[in-house]
Amino acid sequence: MASSMMESLGSLNKDSFVSLLSKLIGESKFVQNNPPELIPQEDRIVNHVLDSLRPYSTESGGGPLVINHVAYHSGRGNLIVEYPGSVPGKIVSFVGMHMDVVTANPDEWEFDPFSLSIDGDKLRGRGTTDCLGHVALVTELMKRLGETKPVLKSSVVAVFIASEENSSIPGVGVDMLVKDKLLDNLKSGPLFWIDTADKQPCIGTGGMIPWKLHVTGKLFHSGLAHKAINAMELGMEGLKEIQSRFYRDFPPHEQEKVYGFATPSTMKPTQWSYPGGGINQIPGDCTVSGDVRLTPFYDVKEVMKKLQEYVDDINSNIEKLATRGPVSKYVLPEENLRGRLTLSFDEASAGVACNLDSRGFHVLCKATEEVVGHVKPYSITGTLPLIRDLKDEGFDVQTSGYGLMATYHAKNEYCLLTDMCQGFDVFVRIISQLEQD
């Protein structure tokens, strides 16, 4: 039965896929997500998906697909598509194919980011890898189910979502679908989040803690350095001490090897700013910003608490902090002045470690090995906060994707048609394996 179902579903219809993807990339200019300047209108994508699937839906009477278009903001819909199975509660879902994209500046690209171009096996344009390529791919899967109508025990559900790339406008996407319990039925089977890359299971992601360290010293003439508290030097030495303590308290974790994380947890600066001034002025203020990337085996709140403790201790013992040169200092007793570090955080998110004992993980690995030729799960400290939320809600979340990590969020983004064809084959084998349960 499984083999006949695989024969029925067949392989990806390349012409249909490329035609749909061309329409989606043609909308990518209008689904860039960078508020307040660029607010995506995901319904522009939804409409093309509906055009493909509606002929095979209960809505048109032409097929079995049950379609639910759910919008919480005008023009910014989500789409839930179900191919019903025969066994109540038996289900498999493909979720996370988001219909917004990151920004692209055409002046910096070698080709037009907002129209699909084809160079051999390369399908080029903003969203081909992340994530309009996956939107088109899963649409083609659901279309094939609607066309061929195989008898399945499992219901197959696809959830196309809005607002993944930027969360500054709340209450738009999958978070609301979960809140309104529209996805609760997916908890009874594996949920595959289709928004990673390179055709292998991504089994772990990182948490992120964005931080700012404001440094207060005393501005003075650089020729009289003994009368200044150099905010830049204090920031450098203070941050060095904070980083040293962080790596002492949050060293590489033994589970990181099990999950194949490319890096352990890290804390580092990524931005530096100060109010400005002359080259002959020692700055009295500056701000260092950066992030913590945290593997999911450490607790985000505990790390934030520790970082604040480090800063408090440094401030209390600032005389003991290393200085730079014979007149460098962070205290001016005659003026009753002390340099100071002030730590603040932006919104933090936790990482996720997928369940390596779940049925979902095992079928994904077997399908990947059969199609790609090998299976090598990997983990990165990039963030996918939405899947942590889903796991915490009780979903068996596994992740994969068929774009290219090398072009993720990059200029000159592209995916490979052969990789997308393999992705379709993986989906078919996942469904087939679950039919044997």
Buried (B, 14 or more C-beta within 10 A) or exposed (E): EEEEBBEBBEEBBBEBBBEBBBBBBBBBBBBBBBEEEBBBBBBBBBBBBBEBBBBBBBBEEBBEBBBBBBBBBEBBBBBBBBBBBEEEEBBBBBBBBBBBBBBBEEEEBEBBBBBBBBEEEBBBBBBBBBBBBBBBBBBBBBBBBBBBEBEBBBBBBBBBBBBBBBBEBEEBBBBBBBEEEBBEBBBBBBBBBBBBBBBBBBBBBBBBBBBBBBBBBBBBEBEEBEBBBBBBBBBBBBBEBBBEBBBEBBEBBEBBEBBBBEEBBBBEBEEBEBEEEEEEEBBBBBBBBBBBBBBBBBBBEEBBEBBBEBBEBBBEEBEEBEBEEEEBBBBBEEEEBBBBBEBEBEEBBBBBBBBBEBBBBBBBBBBBBBBBEEBEBBBBBBBBBBBBBBBEBEBBBBBBBBBBBEBBBBEBBBBBBEBBBBBBBBBBBBBBBBBEE
